[in-house]
Amino acid sequence: MKKMTGGVLEPVEPPIEKPEKPTTPPSTEDLRTININDEIMAVVGTNNWNAIAYGNGKYVAVGADGYVTTSTDGKNWTTPKQVGTVKLIDIVYGNGTFFAITSDSYIRASTNGTTWTNAVKLPGSANSIAYGNGKLVIACYSGNLWTSTDNGQTWTNTHHYGSDTWKIVTYANGKFVAVSTNGYAFSSVDGETWENRIFAINASYPPTDIAYGNGKFIIVGGKGRLSASEDAITWTKTQYIQNLDFKCIAYSKGNNGTFVAIGSLYENSEYVYYMTTSTDGVTWTSKEPLKDES
């Protein structure tokens, strides 16, 4: 571009556009391995990491601003990669594919955890996703459970209960189990026909996660509440871990089978994270501070 000065054309420098402020990816240092008897029993995300899944020899973690990271050993993680701009809130592995849902109600899919398909709109605002028996199931607000048989392209409303918000859904031992914020549980073998609504855990301390192992489903919630069931129909309150607000639970078949539950306490003006373990889901060890073993 040029301008005229005294009848002479002079070059004019084009304006320099300021680059957009970069988004800082979450650090993989916030992904911690928990070792028991030198075996990795669980991998837990903190800060901006929201969920993790394992499949085909790889862990995939998802978090804020559409970031993902992968690992083949649970210790060394790839540089976080932004595959979208919206928070990824949950992820599941099934049928050779990772499926992740976003906070604005979309679903994305990936076979390797790195390259993801374009987002597909979900029929409702989902909190959790599960895969089993050839189907995806999402747990949503307004009492809706939706099922897909074509990897999330189309959905069928298989259950509606107006007063409940479904918080968690999982698939294990040949059965889907969904748990609501009101502490109720439904179960289904095929993801389409659901068993009666059963009170599973104290609604005053809403459930936060569920795991299956050693013949039992275990639900964890606020203020140290745990609940166990062998059939996802009859639930029993188990040991109370005083005041510990549980965040997540996982089960490992190694070391004769162990549940690991993670929770937090507000101490000295900050949150401190603790772990407790159990082999049967009923009797739990005393809480221990969560350490960064690396």
Phi and psi restraints in degrees (value plus and minus 20) as a CYANA .aco file:
   2 LYS   PHI    -150.7  -110.7
   2 LYS   PSI     137.3   177.3
   3 LYS   PHI    -146.2  -106.2
   3 LYS   PSI     138.2   178.2
   4 MET   PHI    -112.9   -72.9
   4 MET   PSI     105.8   145.8
   5 THR   PHI    -153.5  -113.5
   5 THR   PSI      90.9   130.9
   6 GLY   PHI      37.0    77.0
   6 GLY   PSI      16.9    56.9
   7 GLY   PHI      60.6   100.6
   7 GLY   PSI     -17.0    23.0
   8 VAL   PHI    -136.1   -96.1
   8 VAL   PSI     111.6   151.6
   9 LEU   PHI     -96.6   -56.6
   9 LEU   PSI     106.9   146.9
  10 GLU   PHI    -140.3  -100.3
  10 GLU   PSI     122.6   162.6
  11 PRO   PHI     -87.7   -47.7
  11 PRO   PSI     125.0   165.0
  12 VAL   PHI    -139.1   -99.1
  12 VAL   PSI     108.3   148.3
  13 GLU   PHI     -87.7   -47.7
  13 GLU   PSI     111.3   151.3
  14 PRO   PHI     -85.9   -45.9
  14 PRO   PSI     130.8   170.8
  15 PRO   PHI     -83.8   -43.8
  15 PRO   PSI     123.5   163.5
  16 ILE   PHI    -115.5   -75.5
  16 ILE   PSI      99.4   139.4
  17 GLU   PHI     -99.3   -59.3
  17 GLU   PSI     115.1   155.1
  18 LYS   PHI     -94.4   -54.4
  18 LYS   PSI     113.3   153.3
  19 PRO   PHI     -86.7   -46.7
  19 PRO   PSI     131.1   171.1
  20 GLU   PHI     -86.2   -46.2
  20 GLU   PSI     128.2   168.2
  21 LYS   PHI     -83.2   -43.2
  21 LYS   PSI     103.2   143.2
  22 PRO   PHI     -88.9   -48.9
  22 PRO   PSI     130.8   170.8
  23 THR   PHI    -108.6   -68.6
  23 THR   PSI     106.6   146.6
  24 THR   PHI    -100.8   -60.8
  24 THR   PSI      98.3   138.3
  25 PRO   PHI     -90.0   -50.0
  25 PRO   PSI     132.3   172.3
  26 PRO   PHI     -85.4   -45.4
  26 PRO   PSI     126.4   166.4
  27 SER   PHI    -101.2   -61.2
  27 SER   PSI     118.4   158.4
  28 THR   PHI     -94.5   -54.5
  28 THR   PSI     -25.7    14.3
  29 GLU   PHI     -86.8   -46.8
  29 GLU   PSI     -37.6     2.4
  30 ASP   PHI    -102.7   -62.7
  30 ASP   PSI     -20.5    19.5
  31 LEU   PHI    -118.2   -78.2
  31 LEU   PSI      96.9   136.9
  32 ARG   PHI    -137.9   -97.9
  32 ARG   PSI     121.8   161.8
  33 THR   PHI    -117.1   -77.1
  33 THR   PSI     121.1   161.1
  34 ILE   PHI    -129.3   -89.3
  34 ILE   PSI      98.1   138.1
  35 ASN   PHI    -125.2   -85.2
  35 ASN   PSI     111.8   151.8
  36 ILE   PHI    -148.3  -108.3
  36 ILE   PSI      99.6   139.6
  37 ASN   PHI      33.6    73.6
  37 ASN   PSI      23.2    63.2
  38 ASP   PHI      45.7    85.7
  38 ASP   PSI      -4.3    35.7
  39 GLU   PHI    -135.2   -95.2
  39 GLU   PSI     117.2   157.2
  40 ILE   PHI     -94.3   -54.3
  40 ILE   PSI      99.7   139.7
  41 MET   PHI    -123.8   -83.8
  41 MET   PSI     -46.7    -6.7
  42 ALA   PHI    -183.2  -143.2
  42 ALA   PSI     135.6   175.6
  43 VAL   PHI    -144.4  -104.4
  43 VAL   PSI     108.3   148.3
  44 VAL   PHI    -143.1  -103.1
  44 VAL   PSI     116.9   156.9
  45 GLY   PHI    -118.1   -78.1
  45 GLY   PSI     123.6   163.6
  46 THR   PHI    -149.3  -109.3
  46 THR   PSI     152.4   192.4
  47 ASN   PHI      37.0    77.0
  47 ASN   PSI    -135.7   -95.7
  48 ASN   PHI    -107.9   -67.9
  48 ASN   PSI     -20.0    20.0
  49 TRP   PHI    -111.7   -71.7
  49 TRP   PSI     109.7   149.7
  50 ASN   PHI    -126.4   -86.4
  50 ASN   PSI     -50.7   -10.7
  51 ALA   PHI    -179.7  -139.7
  51 ALA   PSI     141.4   181.4
  52 ILE   PHI    -167.3  -127.3
  52 ILE   PSI     127.0   167.0
  53 ALA   PHI    -160.2  -120.2
  53 ALA   PSI     137.8   177.8
  54 TYR   PHI    -146.2  -106.2
  54 TYR   PSI     115.1   155.1
  55 GLY   PHI    -189.7  -149.7
  55 GLY   PSI     126.7   166.7
  56 ASN   PHI      32.3    72.3
  56 ASN   PSI      20.9    60.9
  57 GLY   PHI      57.8    97.8
  57 GLY   PSI      -2.3    37.7
  58 LYS   PHI    -164.2  -124.2
  58 LYS   PSI     119.7   159.7
  59 TYR   PHI    -112.0   -72.0
  59 TYR   PSI     120.7   160.7
  60 VAL   PHI    -149.8  -109.8
  60 VAL   PSI     103.8   143.8
  61 ALA   PHI    -131.2   -91.2
  61 ALA   PSI     122.9   162.9
  62 VAL   PHI    -146.9  -106.9
  62 VAL   PSI     132.8   172.8
  63 GLY   PHI    -179.5  -139.5
  63 GLY   PSI    -168.9  -128.9
  64 ALA   PHI     -86.1   -46.1
  64 ALA   PSI     130.7   170.7
  65 ASP   PHI      36.9    76.9
  65 ASP   PSI       6.1    46.1
  66 GLY   PHI      57.4    97.4
  66 GLY   PSI       0.4    40.4
  67 TYR   PHI    -104.7   -64.7
  67 TYR   PSI     125.1   165.1
  68 VAL   PHI    -153.2  -113.2
  68 VAL   PSI     135.4   175.4
  69 THR   PHI    -166.1  -126.1
  69 THR   PSI     131.4   171.4
  70 THR   PHI    -149.2  -109.2
  70 THR   PSI     139.5   179.5
  71 SER   PHI    -174.4  -134.4
  71 SER   PSI     123.5   163.5
  72 THR   PHI    -118.1   -78.1
  72 THR   PSI     -32.9     7.1
  73 ASP   PHI    -145.7  -105.7
  73 ASP   PSI     -22.2    17.8
  74 GLY   PHI      58.7    98.7
  74 GLY   PSI     -19.8    20.2
  75 LYS   PHI    -136.7   -96.7
  75 LYS   PSI     -65.1   -25.1
  76 ASN   PHI    -124.1   -84.1
  76 ASN   PSI     105.6   145.6
  77 TRP   PHI    -138.4   -98.4
  77 TRP   PSI     125.6   165.6
  78 THR   PHI     -89.9   -49.9
  78 THR   PSI     138.5   178.5
  79 THR   PHI     -78.8   -38.8
  79 THR   PSI     108.5   148.5
  80 PRO   PHI     -73.6   -33.6
  80 PRO   PSI     115.3   155.3
  81 LYS   PHI    -139.7   -99.7
  81 LYS   PSI     114.2   154.2
  82 GLN   PHI    -109.6   -69.6
  82 GLN   PSI      94.5   134.5
  83 VAL   PHI    -124.7   -84.7
  83 VAL   PSI     -15.9    24.1
  84 GLY   PHI    -192.9  -152.9
  84 GLY   PSI    -192.2  -152.2
  85 THR   PHI    -136.3   -96.3
  85 THR   PSI     -24.3    15.7
  86 VAL   PHI    -126.9   -86.9
  86 VAL   PSI     126.0   166.0
  87 LYS   PHI     -76.9   -36.9
  87 LYS   PSI     112.0   152.0
  88 LEU   PHI    -114.3   -74.3
  88 LEU   PSI     102.7   142.7
  89 ILE   PHI    -125.1   -85.1
  89 ILE   PSI     -40.5    -0.5
  90 ASP   PHI    -177.9  -137.9
  90 ASP   PSI     136.8   176.8
  91 ILE   PHI    -168.3  -128.3
  91 ILE   PSI     127.2   167.2
  92 VAL   PHI    -164.0  -124.0
  92 VAL   PSI     134.9   174.9
  93 TYR   PHI    -135.9   -95.9
  93 TYR   PSI     115.0   155.0
  94 GLY   PHI    -189.9  -149.9
  94 GLY   PSI     127.1   167.1
  95 ASN   PHI      36.1    76.1
  95 ASN   PSI      17.0    57.0
  96 GLY   PHI      55.5    95.5
  96 GLY   PSI      -5.2    34.8
  97 THR   PHI    -159.0  -119.0
  97 THR   PSI     121.4   161.4
  98 PHE   PHI    -110.1   -70.1
  98 PHE   PSI     114.4   154.4
  99 PHE   PHI    -140.3  -100.3
  99 PHE   PSI     106.8   146.8
 100 ALA   PHI    -144.0  -104.0
 100 ALA   PSI     122.1   162.1
 101 ILE   PHI    -132.5   -92.5
 101 ILE   PSI     128.8   168.8
 102 THR   PHI    -125.1   -85.1
 102 THR   PSI     144.0   184.0
 103 SER   PHI     -90.4   -50.4
 103 SER   PSI     -35.9     4.1
 104 ASP   PHI    -124.2   -84.2
 104 ASP   PSI       4.6    44.6
 105 SER   PHI      50.8    90.8
 105 SER   PSI      29.2    69.2
 106 TYR   PHI    -144.6  -104.6
 106 TYR   PSI     142.6   182.6
 107 ILE   PHI    -146.5  -106.5
 107 ILE   PSI     121.1   161.1
 108 ARG   PHI    -149.6  -109.6
 108 ARG   PSI     135.4   175.4
 109 ALA   PHI    -151.3  -111.3
 109 ALA   PSI     130.3   170.3
 110 SER   PHI    -173.6  -133.6
 110 SER   PSI     120.3   160.3
 111 THR   PHI    -110.4   -70.4
 111 THR   PSI     -37.3     2.7
 112 ASN   PHI    -145.2  -105.2
 112 ASN   PSI     -23.0    17.0
 113 GLY   PHI      61.7   101.7
 113 GLY   PSI     -22.6    17.4
 114 THR   PHI    -134.5   -94.5
 114 THR   PSI     -67.1   -27.1
 115 THR   PHI    -120.0   -80.0
 115 THR   PSI     103.5   143.5
 116 TRP   PHI    -139.3   -99.3
 116 TRP   PSI     126.1   166.1
 117 THR   PHI     -93.0   -53.0
 117 THR   PSI     145.2   185.2
 118 ASN   PHI     -81.8   -41.8
 118 ASN   PSI     128.5   168.5
 119 ALA   PHI     -89.3   -49.3
 119 ALA   PSI     121.2   161.2
 120 VAL   PHI    -135.5   -95.5
 120 VAL   PSI     113.1   153.1
 121 LYS   PHI     -87.3   -47.3
 121 LYS   PSI     113.8   153.8
 122 LEU   PHI    -107.1   -67.1
 122 LEU   PSI     138.9   178.9
 123 PRO   PHI     -97.6   -57.6
 123 PRO   PSI     -31.5     8.5
 124 GLY   PHI    -173.8  -133.8
 124 GLY   PSI     154.0   194.0
 125 SER   PHI    -103.3   -63.3
 125 SER   PSI      87.0   127.0
 126 ALA   PHI    -115.8   -75.8
 126 ALA   PSI     124.0   164.0
 127 ASN   PHI    -123.9   -83.9
 127 ASN   PSI     -46.5    -6.5
 128 SER   PHI    -175.0  -135.0
 128 SER   PSI     135.9   175.9
 129 ILE   PHI    -157.7  -117.7
 129 ILE   PSI     124.1   164.1
 130 ALA   PHI    -157.7  -117.7
 130 ALA   PSI     135.9   175.9
 131 TYR   PHI    -150.3  -110.3
 131 TYR   PSI     115.0   155.0
 132 GLY   PHI    -196.1  -156.1
 132 GLY   PSI     133.9   173.9
 133 ASN   PHI      33.6    73.6
 133 ASN   PSI      14.7    54.7
 134 GLY   PHI      55.9    95.9
 134 GLY   PSI      -5.1    34.9
 135 LYS   PHI    -154.6  -114.6
 135 LYS   PSI     131.3   171.3
 136 LEU   PHI    -120.7   -80.7
 136 LEU   PSI     121.0   161.0
 137 VAL   PHI    -149.8  -109.8
 137 VAL   PSI     113.2   153.2
 138 ILE   PHI    -135.5   -95.5
 138 ILE   PSI     120.6   160.6
 139 ALA   PHI    -120.0   -80.0
 139 ALA   PSI     104.7   144.7
 140 CYS   PHI    -145.6  -105.6
 140 CYS   PSI     151.2   191.2
 141 TYR   PHI     -87.7   -47.7
 141 TYR   PSI     149.2   189.2
 142 SER   PHI      41.2    81.2
 142 SER   PSI       6.0    46.0
 143 GLY   PHI      54.5    94.5
 143 GLY   PSI      -0.5    39.5
 144 ASN   PHI    -123.9   -83.9
 144 ASN   PSI     114.7   154.7
 145 LEU   PHI    -135.9   -95.9
 145 LEU   PSI     107.3   147.3
 146 TRP   PHI    -137.7   -97.7
 146 TRP   PSI     124.3   164.3
 147 THR   PHI    -146.1  -106.1
 147 THR   PSI     120.4   160.4
 148 SER   PHI    -148.9  -108.9
 148 SER   PSI     116.4   156.4
 149 THR   PHI    -128.0   -88.0
 149 THR   PSI     -17.1    22.9
 150 ASP   PHI    -146.6  -106.6
 150 ASP   PSI      23.9    63.9
 151 ASN   PHI      38.5    78.5
 151 ASN   PSI      17.2    57.2
 152 GLY   PHI      67.7   107.7
 152 GLY   PSI     -10.3    29.7
 153 GLN   PHI     -99.5   -59.5
 153 GLN   PSI     -59.9   -19.9
 154 THR   PHI    -153.0  -113.0
 154 THR   PSI     133.0   173.0
 155 TRP   PHI    -153.9  -113.9
 155 TRP   PSI     128.8   168.8
 156 THR   PHI    -142.7  -102.7
 156 THR   PSI     111.6   151.6
 157 ASN   PHI     -96.9   -56.9
 157 ASN   PSI      85.8   125.8
 158 THR   PHI    -116.4   -76.4
 158 THR   PSI     -32.1     7.9
 159 HIS   PHI    -179.2  -139.2
 159 HIS   PSI     121.9   161.9
 160 HIS   PHI    -160.9  -120.9
 160 HIS   PSI     106.9   146.9
 161 TYR   PHI    -156.3  -116.3
 161 TYR   PSI      86.9   126.9
 162 GLY   PHI     -79.2   -39.2
 162 GLY   PSI     -50.8   -10.8
 163 SER   PHI    -109.6   -69.6
 163 SER   PSI     -26.7    13.3
 164 ASP   PHI    -124.1   -84.1
 164 ASP   PSI     124.4   164.4
 165 THR   PHI    -127.9   -87.9
 165 THR   PSI     101.8   141.8
 166 TRP   PHI     -98.4   -58.4
 166 TRP   PSI     101.7   141.7
 167 LYS   PHI    -113.3   -73.3
 167 LYS   PSI     -61.0   -21.0
 168 ILE   PHI    -156.5  -116.5
 168 ILE   PSI     123.6   163.6
 169 VAL   PHI    -160.6  -120.6
 169 VAL   PSI     120.9   160.9
 170 THR   PHI    -163.4  -123.4
 170 THR   PSI     146.6   186.6
 171 TYR   PHI    -150.2  -110.2
 171 TYR   PSI     105.1   145.1
 172 ALA   PHI    -181.9  -141.9
 172 ALA   PSI     130.4   170.4
 173 ASN   PHI      33.2    73.2
 173 ASN   PSI      19.6    59.6
 174 GLY   PHI      52.4    92.4
 174 GLY   PSI       2.9    42.9
 175 LYS   PHI    -170.2  -130.2
 175 LYS   PSI     117.5   157.5
 176 PHE   PHI    -102.7   -62.7
 176 PHE   PSI     119.9   159.9
 177 VAL   PHI    -151.8  -111.8
 177 VAL   PSI     105.6   145.6
 178 ALA   PHI    -136.9   -96.9
 178 ALA   PSI     118.2   158.2
 179 VAL   PHI    -145.2  -105.2
 179 VAL   PSI     114.9   154.9
 180 SER   PHI    -117.7   -77.7
 180 SER   PSI     145.0   185.0
 181 THR   PHI     -85.8   -45.8
 181 THR   PSI     -38.3     1.7
 182 ASN   PHI    -105.3   -65.3
 182 ASN   PSI     -16.6    23.4
 183 GLY   PHI      66.7   106.7
 183 GLY   PSI      -7.3    32.7
 184 TYR   PHI    -119.1   -79.1
 184 TYR   PSI     134.6   174.6
 185 ALA   PHI    -148.5  -108.5
 185 ALA   PSI     121.3   161.3
 186 PHE   PHI    -141.3  -101.3
 186 PHE   PSI     132.3   172.3
 187 SER   PHI    -155.2  -115.2
 187 SER   PSI     134.9   174.9
 188 SER   PHI    -173.3  -133.3
 188 SER   PSI     117.2   157.2
 189 VAL   PHI     -99.2   -59.2
 189 VAL   PSI     -57.0   -17.0
 190 ASP   PHI    -129.7   -89.7
 190 ASP   PSI     -21.6    18.4
 191 GLY   PHI      57.6    97.6
 191 GLY   PSI     -12.0    28.0
 192 GLU   PHI    -143.2  -103.2
 192 GLU   PSI     -64.4   -24.4
 193 THR   PHI    -125.3   -85.3
 193 THR   PSI     103.2   143.2
 194 TRP   PHI    -130.6   -90.6
 194 TRP   PSI     122.6   162.6
 195 GLU   PHI     -88.8   -48.8
 195 GLU   PSI     148.9   188.9
 196 ASN   PHI     -80.7   -40.7
 196 ASN   PSI     133.3   173.3
 197 ARG   PHI     -87.8   -47.8
 197 ARG   PSI     101.0   141.0
 198 ILE   PHI    -140.4  -100.4
 198 ILE   PSI     114.4   154.4
 199 PHE   PHI     -91.4   -51.4
 199 PHE   PSI     101.7   141.7
 200 ALA   PHI    -134.7   -94.7
 200 ALA   PSI     -54.9   -14.9
 201 ILE   PHI    -172.0  -132.0
 201 ILE   PSI     131.9   171.9
 202 ASN   PHI     -74.5   -34.5
 202 ASN   PSI     100.1   140.1
 203 ALA   PHI     -88.6   -48.6
 203 ALA   PSI     -38.6     1.4
 204 SER   PHI     -90.3   -50.3
 204 SER   PSI     -38.1     1.9
 205 TYR   PHI    -150.1  -110.1
 205 TYR   PSI      61.1   101.1
 206 PRO   PHI     -72.9   -32.9
 206 PRO   PSI     126.2   166.2
 207 PRO   PHI     -86.3   -46.3
 207 PRO   PSI     128.7   168.7
 208 THR   PHI    -142.0  -102.0
 208 THR   PSI     -45.0    -5.0
 209 ASP   PHI    -182.9  -142.9
 209 ASP   PSI     146.0   186.0
 210 ILE   PHI    -164.6  -124.6
 210 ILE   PSI     126.5   166.5
 211 ALA   PHI    -164.0  -124.0
 211 ALA   PSI     140.1   180.1
 212 TYR   PHI    -146.0  -106.0
 212 TYR   PSI     116.3   156.3
 213 GLY   PHI    -195.2  -155.2
 213 GLY   PSI     135.6   175.6
 214 ASN   PHI      31.8    71.8
 214 ASN   PSI      16.4    56.4
 215 GLY   PHI      60.9   100.9
 215 GLY   PSI      -8.6    31.4
 216 LYS   PHI    -157.7  -117.7
 216 LYS   PSI     125.3   165.3
 217 PHE   PHI    -111.0   -71.0
 217 PHE   PSI     114.8   154.8
 218 ILE   PHI    -143.5  -103.5
 218 ILE   PSI     105.5   145.5
 219 ILE   PHI    -125.0   -85.0
 219 ILE   PSI     116.4   156.4
 220 VAL   PHI    -136.3   -96.3
 220 VAL   PSI     132.1   172.1
 221 GLY   PHI    -169.5  -129.5
 221 GLY   PSI    -183.1  -143.1
 222 GLY   PHI     -94.7   -54.7
 222 GLY   PSI     138.9   178.9
 223 LYS   PHI      33.1    73.1
 223 LYS   PSI      20.4    60.4
 224 GLY   PHI      56.4    96.4
 224 GLY   PSI      -6.7    33.3
 225 ARG   PHI    -100.7   -60.7
 225 ARG   PSI     114.6   154.6
 226 LEU   PHI    -153.6  -113.6
 226 LEU   PSI     128.4   168.4
 227 SER   PHI    -162.1  -122.1
 227 SER   PSI     120.6   160.6
 228 ALA   PHI    -146.5  -106.5
 228 ALA   PSI     129.4   169.4
 229 SER   PHI    -173.6  -133.6
 229 SER   PSI     120.9   160.9
 230 GLU   PHI    -108.4   -68.4
 230 GLU   PSI     -44.3    -4.3
 231 ASP   PHI    -141.7  -101.7
 231 ASP   PSI     -17.0    23.0
 232 ALA   PHI      45.3    85.3
 232 ALA   PSI      -3.0    37.0
 233 ILE   PHI    -138.5   -98.5
 233 ILE   PSI     -69.8   -29.8
 234 THR   PHI    -119.4   -79.4
 234 THR   PSI      99.5   139.5
 235 TRP   PHI    -133.9   -93.9
 235 TRP   PSI     121.8   161.8
 236 THR   PHI    -147.1  -107.1
 236 THR   PSI     112.0   152.0
 237 LYS   PHI     -88.3   -48.3
 237 LYS   PSI     115.9   155.9
 238 THR   PHI    -130.9   -90.9
 238 THR   PSI    -182.2  -142.2
 239 GLN   PHI     -74.0   -34.0
 239 GLN   PSI     119.3   159.3
 240 TYR   PHI    -116.4   -76.4
 240 TYR   PSI     101.6   141.6
 241 ILE   PHI    -117.9   -77.9
 241 ILE   PSI      84.1   124.1
 242 GLN   PHI     -72.5   -32.5
 242 GLN   PSI     100.6   140.6
 243 ASN   PHI      45.4    85.4
 243 ASN   PSI     -23.0    17.0
 244 LEU   PHI     -95.0   -55.0
 244 LEU   PSI      96.2   136.2
 245 ASP   PHI    -102.6   -62.6
 245 ASP   PSI      82.0   122.0
 246 PHE   PHI     -88.0   -48.0
 246 PHE   PSI     119.1   159.1
 247 LYS   PHI    -127.9   -87.9
 247 LYS   PSI     -58.6   -18.6
 248 CYS   PHI    -179.6  -139.6
 248 CYS   PSI     143.4   183.4
 249 ILE   PHI    -165.1  -125.1
 249 ILE   PSI     124.6   164.6
 250 ALA   PHI    -160.8  -120.8
 250 ALA   PSI     141.9   181.9
 251 TYR   PHI    -150.7  -110.7
 251 TYR   PSI     116.2   156.2
 252 SER   PHI    -139.5   -99.5
 252 SER   PSI     116.6   156.6
 253 LYS   PHI     -95.1   -55.1
 253 LYS   PSI     -39.5     0.5
 254 GLY   PHI     -88.8   -48.8
 254 GLY   PSI     147.0   187.0
 255 ASN   PHI      34.7    74.7
 255 ASN   PSI      21.9    61.9
 256 ASN   PHI      46.8    86.8
 256 ASN   PSI      -5.6    34.4
 257 GLY   PHI      68.4   108.4
 257 GLY   PSI      96.3   136.3
 258 THR   PHI    -161.5  -121.5
 258 THR   PSI     112.1   152.1
 259 PHE   PHI    -106.9   -66.9
 259 PHE   PSI     120.8   160.8
 260 VAL   PHI    -146.6  -106.6
 260 VAL   PSI     101.1   141.1
 261 ALA   PHI    -135.5   -95.5
 261 ALA   PSI     116.9   156.9
 262 ILE   PHI    -135.8   -95.8
 262 ILE   PSI     114.4   154.4
 263 GLY   PHI    -165.5  -125.5
 263 GLY   PSI     155.1   195.1
 264 SER   PHI    -150.7  -110.7
 264 SER   PSI     134.4   174.4
 265 LEU   PHI    -151.0  -111.0
 265 LEU   PSI     123.9   163.9
 266 TYR   PHI    -110.9   -70.9
 266 TYR   PSI      88.3   128.3
 267 GLU   PHI    -150.8  -110.8
 267 GLU   PSI     111.0   151.0
 268 ASN   PHI      31.8    71.8
 268 ASN   PSI      26.9    66.9
 269 SER   PHI      48.1    88.1
 269 SER   PSI       2.1    42.1
 270 GLU   PHI    -173.5  -133.5
 270 GLU   PSI     139.5   179.5
 271 TYR   PHI    -105.6   -65.6
 271 TYR   PSI     110.5   150.5
 272 VAL   PHI    -134.6   -94.6
 272 VAL   PSI     111.3   151.3
 273 TYR   PHI    -117.1   -77.1
 273 TYR   PSI     119.5   159.5
 274 TYR   PHI    -148.0  -108.0
 274 TYR   PSI     139.2   179.2
 275 MET   PHI    -145.4  -105.4
 275 MET   PSI     131.0   171.0
 276 THR   PHI    -160.5  -120.5
 276 THR   PSI     128.4   168.4
 277 THR   PHI    -147.8  -107.8
 277 THR   PSI     139.8   179.8
 278 SER   PHI    -177.0  -137.0
 278 SER   PSI     122.5   162.5
 279 THR   PHI    -113.6   -73.6
 279 THR   PSI     -42.0    -2.0
 280 ASP   PHI    -136.7   -96.7
 280 ASP   PSI     -23.3    16.7
 281 GLY   PHI      57.6    97.6
 281 GLY   PSI     -17.9    22.1
 282 VAL   PHI    -133.3   -93.3
 282 VAL   PSI     -71.3   -31.3
 283 THR   PHI    -120.7   -80.7
 283 THR   PSI     105.5   145.5
 284 TRP   PHI    -138.0   -98.0
 284 TRP   PSI     129.5   169.5
 285 THR   PHI     -92.8   -52.8
 285 THR   PSI     142.9   182.9
 286 SER   PHI     -83.3   -43.3
 286 SER   PSI     126.4   166.4
 287 LYS   PHI     -85.5   -45.5
 287 LYS   PSI     121.9   161.9
 288 GLU   PHI    -146.9  -106.9
 288 GLU   PSI     124.3   164.3
 289 PRO   PHI     -79.9   -39.9
 289 PRO   PSI     118.9   158.9
 290 LEU   PHI     -96.6   -56.6
 290 LEU   PSI     104.8   144.8
 291 LYS   PHI    -132.6   -92.6
 291 LYS   PSI     128.2   168.2
 292 ASP   PHI    -104.9   -64.9
 292 ASP   PSI      80.2   120.2
 293 GLU   PHI     -94.9   -54.9
 293 GLU   PSI     -26.9    13.1
